[in-house]
Amino acid sequence: MGFEKAYIPYGAYWSTPFCRWQGSFQNQHAIVFAADVARMFFERSGIPVADLDGVILGTTIPQRNVFYGTPWFAGMIGADRVTGPMVGQACATSAKAVELAAQGIETGTNRVMLAACADRCSNGPLLVYPNAGRPGATQDTESWVWDNFGHDPFAKNAMVETAENVAREEGIMKEEQDEVTLIRYQQYEASLANDLEFQKRYMITPIDVMDSRGKKVVATVDGDEGVFPTNAEGLAKLKPVMQGGTVTFGSQTHPADGNTGIMITDKESAAKYSTRDDVEVQILSYGEGRAEKGYMAKAIVPAADRALEAAGIGMSDVAAIKTHTPFAVNDIYFCRTYGLEYDAMNNYGCSLIYGHPQGPTGSRGIMEMIEELVLLDGGYGLFDGCAAGDTGAALVLKVTIS
């Protein structure tokens, strides 16, 4: 799908730091926490929340009262006359939320949208389902996070098995995955230079974590939490998670907690809210793809192809590439397909290193891509990522600096 009228005001977005699961954000209600941070963003940016005429909430892990979803979130941030859909599309949630907002702008239904994404992998809920067919009507249960990481009901495998399937078919060995992981860690380290100079272009810090009563600060989070120091020797020592496999705990992402928000507007509003008059960020296209079942990492290629085609460009035209990288296998397959060097993408970090809160993950990648393009004096950017169900979603943006 191509777009002509949808823009992202430069600087009109935020991400919290990402905290490894069971870390400092583990007891924060994901949606309430996101609303707290959204209010902080609007206060700091000076953008009137009353200007919003639509909100999209992306979330994938149930929290108490999530039934009320977007209207509840919108009310908590002060937009109590605004509503919109709630999106849950696994790891593709961010890209889909941005696409839906862009559709609202393109059709003229909306002028100023907020796509906010919030998830907490920590302390995931245990769901209970009635089963009249079991003895004594004993209930079926589902650990929302853990059980779904471990089993795709259609492909009949765990997430890590999808990476192993692609690694086996493509001849991707552990050593190559370790090489990519180390490159990704070094790229992430560049975002920490000069007192987190790059991350501070989009990240809201510090964040005070309150106790359950909201009266006492129990922690202050100044940056990502739970990133593991990585070196070649350490990666070489790690054994594969699955017997006979190639993927280790070092070459895959870790669950995390956090939230993000991106404003999507028409061109006039983008100029009004942008923090720089000379920067224009236009959304050009969106594409989805699906691989054969059990080969999730491959879905990023048809998604990218469709987004690039809709934008009217080729991979050689793209100046910055960001991917959601649950496994190093993903980036290896992507680079092999398009003939790219490993360090030609994911500058300044990716989810392989800083973690994966599911819904918000893609949004952070999109923000980092925008900031990289600004540092490059503009150009086309491609965000791409796989998602549960062997699917993929991609966005193409264009940054112009006048």
Secondary structure as GFF3:
##gff-version 3
##sequence-region A 1 402
A	DSSP	beta_strand	13	15	.	.	.	ID=ss1
A	DSSP	beta_strand	19	20	.	.	.	ID=ss2
A	DSSP	alpha_helix	30	45	.	.	.	ID=ss3
A	DSSP	three_ten_helix	49	51	.	.	.	ID=ss4
A	DSSP	beta_strand	54	58	.	.	.	ID=ss5
A	DSSP	three_ten_helix	66	68	.	.	.	ID=ss6
A	DSSP	alpha_helix	69	76	.	.	.	ID=ss7
A	DSSP	beta_strand	86	87	.	.	.	ID=ss8
A	DSSP	three_ten_helix	90	92	.	.	.	ID=ss9
A	DSSP	alpha_helix	93	106	.	.	.	ID=ss10
A	DSSP	beta_strand	112	120	.	.	.	ID=ss11
A	DSSP	beta_strand	126	129	.	.	.	ID=ss12
A	DSSP	three_ten_helix	135	137	.	.	.	ID=ss13
A	DSSP	beta_strand	140	143	.	.	.	ID=ss14
A	DSSP	alpha_helix	144	150	.	.	.	ID=ss15
A	DSSP	alpha_helix	159	170	.	.	.	ID=ss16
A	DSSP	alpha_helix	174	190	.	.	.	ID=ss17
A	DSSP	alpha_helix	193	196	.	.	.	ID=ss18
A	DSSP	three_ten_helix	199	201	.	.	.	ID=ss19
A	DSSP	beta_strand	207	210	.	.	.	ID=ss20
A	DSSP	beta_strand	217	221	.	.	.	ID=ss21
A	DSSP	alpha_helix	232	237	.	.	.	ID=ss22
A	DSSP	beta_strand	256	265	.	.	.	ID=ss23
A	DSSP	alpha_helix	267	273	.	.	.	ID=ss24
A	DSSP	beta_strand	279	290	.	.	.	ID=ss25
A	DSSP	three_ten_helix	296	299	.	.	.	ID=ss26
A	DSSP	alpha_helix	300	311	.	.	.	ID=ss27
A	DSSP	three_ten_helix	315	317	.	.	.	ID=ss28
A	DSSP	beta_strand	318	324	.	.	.	ID=ss29
A	DSSP	alpha_helix	328	338	.	.	.	ID=ss30
A	DSSP	three_ten_helix	342	344	.	.	.	ID=ss31
A	DSSP	alpha_helix	351	354	.	.	.	ID=ss32
A	DSSP	alpha_helix	361	375	.	.	.	ID=ss33
A	DSSP	beta_strand	379	387	.	.	.	ID=ss34
A	DSSP	beta_strand	391	401	.	.	.	ID=ss35
###
